[in-house]
Amino acid sequence: MHAVIATSLPEQPHDVTMIKNRTGGEILLDALRTHGTDRVFSVPGESCLPFLEALRTDPTIDLVICRHEAGAAHMAEADGKMTGRPGLCLVSRGPGAMQAAVGIHMAQQNSTPQIVIVGQVPREFRGREAFQEMNYTSVFADMTKWVTEITDARQIPEIVSRAFHVATNGRPGPVVLSIPEDVFEEVWEVEDLPRFYMSEPGPTPEALSAVRRFLEKAQRPLMVVGGTGWTKQACADIVAFAEANDLPIVAAFRAQDIVDNRHPNVVGSLGFAINPALKARFNACDLLLVVGDRLGEPSTQAYSLIRAPVPKQTLVHVYPGAEELGRVYRATLPIHSGVAAYAAAARQMPAIPSPRWAAWRATAREDFVRYQAPLNRNSDIDLSCIVAQVRDALTDDAIITNGAGNYAGWVGRFFQFRDRGTQLAPQGGSMGYGFPAAIAAKLRHPERTVVAFAGDGCFLMAASEFATAMQRQVAVVVIVVNNRMYGAIRAHQERAYPGRPVGTDLHNPDFADFARSFGGFGAIVEKTRDFPVVFERAMAAKCPAIIELRVDPEELSPGITVASLRAAKAATG
């Protein structure tokens, strides 16, 4: 058995509210408002006109109209990640739903609460392959926690309540609700339900005692932190636990903002380009305490950093979703617990007196500090220095976003994340994620600086949302790393087929002119020394801004060039 810890208080007692003569659209709006929704990201469609009409007259819910459903779904995912409540996305049927699928998949891979509402053809047309008809319960079954179709407007309060509970409890994730056009139009007297109730499992005393015993026997422990559910208090609790026991802390893939990277206990992060010194420490460690991360492919170096299914190290795996415990790894001690509940309990554990691993932690920290130092390469654009310049120019609460591509390796390695809620990045590696996420972040936190890093290919997958940024006047700064190619794929090609690239060269616009054409700020940087002044101007512009970095396509990632990959292949035959 495990303890269940309430994270929000239910309304007691609940007075049933009966409201007559509401359309399905109005019933849905009232249900969303009841559950705390204050923003909906959408590309509107004709299937849900009564809901749009209800939104028109409701000043409490902000309707953000986007230029592409992928952008809308990514914004909703980022919003859910920041608030801990489901991010809301409204799209039309058929093509609209399919274009939103990439953002739904990211919500699944990121373990982010999200609810996507899809308009459906009228009920009388179902099964005829009517215009844009699809069976969403089949299409989205493998990338959501739950998908269903509402066939009666009277079901809306009950199903929406369930959707919020499913999306947030256990391992968070996406829910898709399909609603036929005529259900939005129905008029019924319906009972409203109270606000959803989040609960969190917690560790048992027996599990905590076992953790203490494992620590007492350990010689070379590592603690990995990741996943969702981290509050400011939970972060403080896990840091206090690490400090008391002098534990080295490793951030899971794209979870670098859980603990201030400047903290002496932080020794690195996991991902595709792991520090070789940290990789060696995983091979040598004898106790892995994993809190909140599900240990997916990127965090585990394709399941090689930690051997699957039975690790050679003692593995304690703390995770809020019972279905993930034992799914890939046979942990020595699986603990079904949310991160906040576990961190609070761990903080109260008696500390290990005079830990044997003080030198182990200190040396690992030194390795990490060296790894984060800018490379100072003799090139026109040194991305390691530029990322460090961005880091030094920003306050601790600035939000950094990125999509997918080799450029993200420089961000992950050389930026120091210093506060919880400052990193928005796709664990599922979706190109086109970073810029929409930045828009959502600036809408949610207009008082904070938001900077998006994007590759040229990555940015152009979401470039239409620059119109959304201008329409909403969100002053995000986008740093476009332009190497005129799909760099990540080029790197794979050079490893496998050196000197024979295909399909990866790109023809790009002048990104500065692109920004200016909308009325935004645009500038081009071709020398590292010029960047700080341009970056300062972009932030002072108080409007959407693009800084294009024209980089050498020879440099694929930190320390890896086209020439080095070709030489390595030649040396191995």
N, C-alpha and C positions, 0 to 999 in steps of 0.2 A: 504494500500500500504506500501511497505517497500523499503528502499534504497538498491541498489545493489552496492557493493564495489568491484572494480577490484583488483585482487591479482596478476595479471601479465599483462603486456601490450601487446596488439595484434600488429602484424606486419602491418603497414600501410604505403604505399599501398602494396598489395601483388602482386609480379610478378609471374605469372603462369610459372611453370617449366614443360616442356614436355621432357621426356627421353624415347628414343626408345629402343626396343629390350631388355626389362628387363623381367626376369622370375617373376612369382608370389612371389617366395622367395625373390628376390631382391627388388621387390616393397614393400613387407612387411618390410624388413630391413630398407629401406629408410624412410618409414613412421614412424617406431619406433624411428629411430635416430632423425627425425624432431621433434618429441614430447618429446625429452630429455632423452630417454632410454640410459643408459650407462652400464647396466648389465642385463643378462638374466640367470635365474637358470633353469637347465634342467636335465632330464634323456632322452637322445636322442632316437628317433625312426625312423623307415624307412619311415614314412608317410610324413616327412618334410625335406627330404634330400636337396632339392634346397635351403631352408632357411639356413640349416647348412653350406652349401657350401658358401653362401653369407657371413655368419658370419665368416667363416675361413679367409676371405681376408679383414675383417674390423677391424682395431685395436682400433676403438673408442668404441666398445661394448664388454664388458668382458663376456665371456661365462663360467659360473660356472657349471661344470658337477658334479651332485650329485649321491648318491648311492640308493636313493629311492625317488619316486615322492612326498611322504608326506613331506620328508625333503626339497625338492626343493620348494614345495608350501609354507611351513612354512618360508623358507628363503626369498622368494619373499614377503610374507606378512610382515615380519619384516623389510625388506628393504623399502617397501612402507610406513610403519609407521614412519621410520626415515627420509625419504626425503619429504613426502607429495605428491610425484608423484607415479603413479601406479607401484608397484613391478611387474616384468615380470617373468612369468613361462612358459616354453615350455615343453609339455609332449606328449607322443604318445597316440594313440587311445586305447579304451577299458580298459584293466587293468591299463595302465598308467594314464588315466584320472580318473579312480575310486580311485586309490591310492592317487591322488592329491586332491581328494574331501575334505579330512579333513582340508587341508590348505585353501581351498576355503571357507569352513564353518567358519574357524577362521577369515578370512578376513571380512566375513559378521558380525560375532558377535563382532569383534573388531572395526568395521566401518573403515576399512583400504582400501585405493585404491589399486586395484590389477587387472592385466589382465593376464589371463591364455589362452594360445594358444594350441589347441588340434589338432593333426593331425587326419584326417578322411579318410575313405576308398574312393577310386575313385568314382566320380559321377555316372559312369555307373553301379557300383555295389550297389548303395544305394537302400535300401528296400529289399535286398535279404538275410539279415542277413549274410553279408560277414564276413570274418575273422576279429574279434574284432570290428565289427560295433555296434554302439550305436547311439541313438537319443539324442544328448547332449542338444538340446533345451528343451526337456522334463526332462531329468535327473537333470539338474542344474537350472531349472526354479525357484525353491523355495529357493535357497541359493545364488542367485546372484542378482545384480541390473539389469543385462541384459545378455542374452545369445543368440547368433545367429550363423548361418552357412554362410560362405562366399562362394557363388557358382560361382563366376566369378572374376578372378584376377583384373579386372578393378574396382571392388567395394572396393578393399583393402584400398586405401587412405581414402575414405569417411567413411568406417565402422571403421577403426582404429581411425580416428579423433573422431568419435562419442563415441567410447569406452573410450577414455581418458576423454572426457567431462563427460560422465555418471559416470565413476569411481570416479571422484574427486569432482563434484559439489553436493550441498545439503549434505545429509548424505553420506560420502564416502563408497565405497564397491567394491566387485569383479565383473568383467565382464569376461565371457568366450566366446572365438571366436573359432569355429570349422572350419577347413579349409581342404577340401578334398585333397588327395595326388596329383591329376592331376591339381588342381588349382595352387599349388605351382610350377608346371612345365610349365604352360602356359606362352607365351611370348606376351606382349602387349606394346603399347605406351599409357602411362597413365599420367594424370595430378597429380602432387603432391599438397598437401594441406598445409596450414601454421600450425604452432604449436598451440596446443589447448590453450584455454583461460579459466582460472579459474575465477569465480565470486563468491562473497559472499554476502548473504543478510545481512541487518543491521537493527537495531531497529529504530522505528519511534520516533519522539519527544514526541508523546502522550504516547507511551509505557514507555519511560524513566521517564516522569512525573508521571505516575502511580506507577512505582517502588519507586520513591521518596516519594510518599504519603503513600505507604505501610510501608516504613521504618520509617516514622514519627510516625506511629501508633504502631509499633512493640515494644514488651517488651523483647522477647527472640528469636532473629533471628538466623538462621544458613544459611551459603552459601555453597553449594555443587558445586565442580568443577570437570569436567571429560570430556570424549569424545576426539575427534580429532580436529585438526586445531589450536592447541596452538603453537604459535611462541614465541620466546624469548620476543618480545615486548608485545604480548598478556598476557604472564605470568606477566611481569612487570606492565602492566596496571591493571590487576585484583588485584594484591597485593596492588597497590597504592589505588585502590578503597576500599579494605578491611581496609587498614590502616587508611584512612581518616574517615571511619565510624566505626572503631573498630569492624569489623564483624568477627565472628569465621568462619574459613575455614575448610571444611571437604572434603577430597579427595574421589571421587567415586571409585568404585571397580577397582583396578589396574590402578589408575590414580594418584599415589602418587608423581610423579615427576613433576607435574604442578607447585607446590609451594614448596620451600625449607622447609622440615619438621622441621627445627630448628627455623623457623619464629614464633614469639610469637602469631600470629593469627591462626596458624594451630592447630586444636584440635582433629585430628584423621582421620580415613579412614573407608570406608564402605567395606563390604564383608561378607563372611560366618562366620567369627569369630570376630564380632564387639566387641569393648570395651563395657562392660555392662554400664559403666558410660555414654558413648556417646549414647548408645541406649536409656537410660533414658532421655537424653537431647532432642532427637527427639520426644519423647512422650510429653515433656513439651514445646517445642518451638511453637511459634505462627506464624512465617513467615519462609518459606523455599524459598530461591532463588537458583535455580538450573541452572547452566551455563554449557552447553555442554554435560551433561550426559543424556542418554535417559531414565534413571530410569528403568533398567532391573531387573531381578530377584535377582542377587547377590547383587546389590547395595541396594535393598529395603528389604533384608531378606525375600525373597519369597513374596513380595508385602504386607508384614505385618508392616514393619518399617514406611512406608507411606501407609496409607489405600487406597485401590483401590475400585472403580474408583474415588471417591471424597475424597480427603485428608481432615483431620480435621483441618490442618494448612492452612493458606493462602499460596498458591503455585504459584510462578512465575517460569515459565519453559522456558528457553532460549535454542533453538535448531536450527541447520542449515537446518534440513530436515522437511518440512511442514507436510509430511505424518506421522511423529512420534508425532507431537503435538496433544494431545487428543486421541492417540491410546490406551493408558492404563489409563492415569490419566487425569481427568478433571481439568486442571489448572485454578486458578482464573484469571491469566494473562499469556496466551501463547504468546511468542515472537519469531517470525521467524527470527533468526539471527545467523550468524556465531559467534564463540567465540571471534575472533580477533576484529570484528566490534563492538560487544557488550562491550567488555572490554575497548576498546578505548573510546567509548561513556560514559561508566559508570565512567571512570576516570575523565571526565569533569563535572560530576554532582556535584552540590553543596553538601557539606558534611552535615551530620546531626550534629548539634551542641550539644556537651555534651551528647553523646548517653547514654541511660538509662541502657544499657546492658554491661557496662565495667566489672562489677564483674562477670557476666554470662560468658563472654569470658575468663577472667583471670582464673576462677575456672576450666573451661573446658580445658584450656591449662595445668593446673597443673595435671589434671586427665590423660591427654595424656602422659605427661612426665613420670609419674609413670608407665603407662602401657607399655612404651617402654623400661623401665629399665630391664636389663638382670635378669633372675630369680635366677641365681647362685644355681642351684640345686645340690644336693649331688649325682651326677651320673658320670660315666666315661666320657660320652660325653654330654655336656650341649649345645644344639643347640642355645639357646638364647645367650650364651656367644660367641659362634663361629661366629654367624651372626654379633654380635657387634664387634668382632675382625676384621672381613672382612671390616666392615664399617670404622673402625678406621685406617685401613691400606691403604685405597684407597683415591684417590683424588676425588674432587666433581664431575668431569666429567666422572668417571668410569661408565660403563654400566653393569647393573645387569639383567640377564634373568632367567626365570624359566618356567617350564611346569605346570602340575597339580598334585596334591597329597597333603597329609597332611603336608609334609615338607614345602610347600610353605607358610603355616601359620606362620612359624617362620620368613621367609624372610619379609613378609608383616608387621609383628608386630615389629621386632627388627632392621630392616635396616632403616637408615634415608636417604631417597632420597633427594638430595640437588640441583639438576639441571634438567632442562627440557631435555628430550631425554635420560634419564638414566635408564628407566624401560621398559623392553619388557616382557610382560606376557600375556597369553591367557585369554581373558574374557570369552571365550566359554569353558574353562577348558579342553583343549586338552593335554593329555599326549604326550610326545615326542616333545613338542614345544621348550623348552628352549635351548637345545643344537644347533639345526639348527638356531634358532634366534641369538644365540651368534656368530655363524660363519658369518652370514650375517652382524652383527654389526661390527665385526672385519674387514671384507672386506671393509665396508663403512667407518669405522673410525680406520684405522690401528694404529694411534698414541695414541689411548685411551685404557685403560685396560678394558677387558671384562671378566666377571665372570658369569658362568652359574651354577645355583643350579638345581639339579635333584634328584628325588628319584631313587631307584634301578629299579623299574618297569618302571618309566618314561624314564630313560636314555636308557634302552635296547630297547625301541621302536624307538630310533633314533641312536643307537650306530654305525650303519654302516656309518654314516656321519663322524665318526672319521677318516675314510680314506680320506674323502673330506678335512677335516681340515689339515691332514698331507700333502696331495697333494698340497694344496694351502699355506701351512705353516702359518696358522693363529694361533697365540699364545693365544688361549682362555684357561681359567682355568675352569674346570668342577668339582664342588663339588658334589659327589654322596653320598646321604644320604641313606645308606644301612641298612634297618631294616628287610630285607628278607621277605617282604610281600607287598601286595597292602594295604597300611595303611589306606587310606580313606575308602575303602570298609570294611576293618576289623572294623573300628570304627562304621560304620552303622550296621554291623552284631552284634557287642557287645551291641549296644543300643536296637536292636530289638530281638535278639536271644543270650543273654549272655552265654558265655562258649561253643557256638556251631559254631565256624568259619568253613567255607567251601570255597575252591577255592581261598584262598587268600595267602597261603604260597608259597614262591618262592625259587627256587634254582638258585644261582647267581655265576658268575665267580669271580675270583680275579680281581677286576677292575684295580688295579695298574698294574698287569701283562698284562691285556688287552691293556692298553695304551703303555706299553713298547714293546709289540709285534709289534706295528706299528712304533716304533722308537720315541714315545713320552715320556713325563715324567709321572711317576706313583708313588703314595705313598699311604700308609694306615695310618690313624690316629685313635687311640683307646682311647686317653686321651685328654681332652680339652686343657690341658697345652701344649701339643705337637703341636697344630695346627699352631700357629703363625710362627714358624720356617719353617714348611713344606710349608705353604702358601707362604712365602717369597721365598723359593727355587723354587716353581712352577712358580711364576711370573718371576723369574730370568732365568728360563730355556729357554725362548724365543721360545717355541714350544708348540704344543697342550699338555695339561696336565690334568690328572685326580687325584683328591684327594678323596679317599674313606673314608668316615666316617662310622665306624661300630657302630651303635647305638642300644640301647636296644629296642626291639620290644614292650615292655610293654608301652613305652611312645608314645602315638598316636599323640598328638598335645600339644601346650603349656598349661600346667595345666590339661590335660586330659590323664588318663592312662586306660589300659584295666581293672585294678582292680576297678578304680573309676566308670567306666561305669557299670560294673557288680553290684557294690554296689548300685548305683542309681536305677538300674532296680529292684533289690531285695527290695529296700525300698518302691518302688511304686507298687510292686506286679506284 
